[in-house]
Amino acid sequence: MGIVGDSLDRAGEPHFTRPAPKSPGAQMRYLVKQHKGSTKQVAALLGISQRTVERYVKNQIKTPKAALADRLAGEVRRRWQPLVRKRARDKAAKHSGLVIETRARFGFTAAPGTTDDGRMRRITQHLPPQYAGRLLAAQDAGASEAELQRVVAEGLQEVYFKDGGGRADGLLVEFTDIDYVELNF
């Protein structure tokens, strides 16, 4: 995934009702359970041998290398409490919207006589449910990172820069050089 897609995945984490497994052995047992007991599938998912997975499950290995620890924690987070995550996403898409905090370069295409030079801006803005719903639906449909960024740019264009249609008619926003994006439901 990209920066926006990863941020959308992380946005559901504060809504978890229980903490995810912390130890490598517990994380590995959780993934094996998710794959219906297949240590072979978990090994392929993590890029390690089946025997290594079995050793983690039995707590014979307790400390993974940093790269494996990151992959393992990421796969567990991605699968942890899917119904809780779905409820939070549905609420954001239908009722509450989402809050975006970003630092990126914003350039503009506007009427003659105005500046269209891009500049770095740090923006924190609430996006209403219509844009949150479009963004989440695009992610669920497997949209590329560029498409997700385009939806975010349209939302910021309408809500932040055009103030809901109250100013800057005809303004088109370019959302590039993203330093970071944090999305919260």
Secondary structure by P-SEA (a helix, b strand, c coil): ccaaaaaaaacccccccccccccaaaaaaaaaaaacccaaaaaaaacccaaaaaaaaacccccccaaaaaaaaaaaaaacaaaaaaaaaaaaaccbbbbbbbbbbbbbbcccccccbbbbbbbbbbbcaaaaaaaaaaaaacccaaaaaaaaaaaaaacccccccccccbbbbbbcccccccccc
